[in-house]
Every structure is written in structure tokens, then in C-alpha cells.
Amino acid sequence: MENKNIFFAMIIICVVALIDSLYLLYVHYFPLVPDAPLFALCTAGTMFDCNAVNTSAYAVLFGLPLSAWGLSFYIFFITILMVYYTYSRHFIIEFSMLWLTLFAVLLSVVLGFISFSKIKKFCSFCMILWLCNGMLLVLVCVHITRLYNGLKSAVNTIHDFDVIALIKDSHVQKIILILSIAGIISLGLGYGLDASLKYAYNQKEKERQAKLIEEFKKDYEQYEKVSITVDDIEPFIGKKENPVHIVVFFDFNCGACHRAIGLLNELALKYEGSVALYLRHFPLDGTCNKFIEHTKDGASCHASLVACALYGEKEYHEYIMQLMTHRGRVEDDVIKEVVTGLKKNYTQLEAKANTPHVNKLLQNDITLGGKLGIHATPTIIINNTKLRPGIPPAYILEMAIKIEMAKKM
């Protein structure tokens, strides 16, 4: 370069940005904890949170974290500078640097807007990169201005060159080949570093989960063991031959049951081939449940009777899921609306729900629940282990599933 100071300034800025990008890539997989050395810098003020920004949906582009793209960019830019300084000072390299830095600055503006309007948080280390991009653009513009006696003269140079003649130039072809190889290697390094950190994260996560499972296993073995059969019913989700059977006793007007069945539904689908989910009706209403002292309005009993009337039909699953995702109490008008929406004859289904056969199906579930000492819903039983009443956190249920799966191996 005509000015060595500009060249060395660009190298220093790129190295700083490279280290910053590497740190951000690390934070993407290993979010900062409060006792981390730079945590205070990342959470300075209410508007700054590096973890929130670097783990957001906007932090990934085409499956690769933006920080990894940044790593590739700065490695490539350093390569361009070295080629320009040691091999060829062709104007095609000069204007490549100009367009690259201009693109980097525009991208910084876009990311800044996303941080402000979407994430509503800023990353202090991201802002350092934005500053580096701006400084690179300024230095490139200063260098080109000095070479061509002004930006206007530089722009005219772009308009004057012959593209075809330029492409045919063997020297230019070598430059393009070198820069293409450098670009591929830079991108490969970015992907490689990302893959390495992703592998380290996955290994650490496996170790963490294994430790949690071992700790939880001690408590899990102390849970009450019960004898329960599922021979008389079909799985709500999954297959009978699946090794892990999850039975949940529920009430249609139990808010926790709504959340529990939604969660168990997701887990059964996630562990498809290993988990079978079974539903047992246990309305907390003395109107139909002899194990419950107090009586209510009978709405839960009615909802369960209609469900039992649909048992074995294709609408059974949809009926239950619609009621379990309903906001508010499940009452007669809600039941009628759902049944009608399923294109079933409500009057005929009501008549079927009041038959001794359907009532026996409901009472079988209630009697089984009573024998097992169930007094609250949801009560979840995984194989023969009865969890405490209520809805456990998802990770507790997953650990219990993994423990039961390990027993069957």
C-alpha cells in the first residue's frame, strides 16, 4: 500500500474483530454466567445482554451463527490485505475491499436495527464489530482516495475499465483464483470452528444430562411403585409394544391437566417408538366419582362420558385435544360445539354416552384410580412408578422416560 500505516491499522482492526468474533461464537454455545470475567461488560445497563442477542433466532444465518460468518469474513479480509501488500496491487483488489467493507457496514446497520426493534437488547461485543467494520470502510476509502486523487476519480476508474479484457487478463485470473481459494478456506475455517464448538457443547450437554439423570435416579427410585395394567385400553399416542408406558389420570376441568397432556403429547411424539401415552378419566366430581366427597355441576363427568362414547373412533383423539386446549371451563355448550365441529350427531352421541356400557368404561378408570389412591389430577404413572400429583417440569419427565428406557435395554 502507499501508506503502510493504513495497512497495519487494517490488520490490527481485523485481528481485534477476529478475536471478538471467536469470543461471540463461544458465547453462542456457552452463554455467559454471572461469575464470568466479562459478564459485567455484557450486561451493562438494561439495554445490554450478550446472551439474549447471541442465542436469539436472529443470530443464525443459513444454519451458521453470524459470529462464524464474521470469523470467515475477517480471515478472508486479512488474506486480501496480505495478497494486496505482497503479491499484487491491482485495482480489482482495492475495489473488492471497498465493496466488502461497504457490505459489512450495511449489514451492521441491519443487525443494529434488529437488536433495537426485535430483540430489544444490544450486545456490547457485537457493537465492537460494528465499529471495526466502520473503521475498515473509512480506512479503505482514505486509501483509495489517496491513490486516485479523490473518490470521484476512483468511481470514474470503475466505469472506464473493460470487463471482458479484465477477465481475459492472466494476472487478474490468478488474483481471482487466489481470492476464491482464500474465500473457500476462510469459510471452511468458520464452519470448522463452529463444528468444533458445537461438538464440545453437545459433549458437555450429554455429560450434564447424564449427571442430572444419575442424581434424579436416586429420588426417582424412592417414588411410590404401583401395579397398573393397560391391557384394557389402547394408547392415546404410540404403540402398546413401546417399552415406556405413561398413564395420566386427568379431569377435563383441571388447568394443570390441560398443560400436562399437552406436554406429554409432545414428549410421546418426541420419543416415538419408545413411549406410549394412555389417558385415564378421573373427574374430580362426586357426581360420577365415588372417591370424591364433594359434588360439582357434573360438567367434567359429562365430558368424560362423551369421550368414552367416542372411544375407539377416529374422533376420540381430536375431541380430547380440543377440550384440553380450550380456554375456560369445559361445560355442556363447549362439549356440544366440539362434537358438532367433529361432524358427529350430538343427539345420538349423548344417547350413547348415557348407556350402561359407556358408563362402565368411565367407572373402570375411576375404580382403578381409587385403588391406586389417586386423589388429585393430573397424576402421572410411568411404567410402575407413580409421580407426585401435579405437573412436573418437562426435564423431570424426560429424565424419567430416559431412566425407564435404559431399564429396557
Secondary structure, DSSP 8 states (H G I E B T S, - for coil): ---HHHHHHHHHHHHHHHHHHHHHHHHHHS---TTSTTHHHHT-STTB-HHHHHTSGGGEETTEEHHHHHHHHHHHHHHHHHHHHHT---HHHHHHHHHHHHHHHHHHHHHHHHIIIII--B-HHHHHHHHHHHHHHHHHHHHHHHHHTSHHHHHHHHHHS-HHHHHH-HHHHHHHHHHHHHHHHHHHHHHHHHHHHHHHHHHHHHHHHHHHHHHHHHHHTTSEE-----TTS--SBS-TTSSEEEEEEE-TT-HHHHHHHHHHHHHHHHTTTTEEEEEEE--S-TTT-TT--S---SHHHHHHHHHHHHTTSTHHHHHHHHHHT-SS---HHHHHHHHHHTT--HHHHHHHHTSHHHHHHHHHHHHHHHHTT--SS-EEEETTEE--SS---HHHHHHHHHHHHHHT-
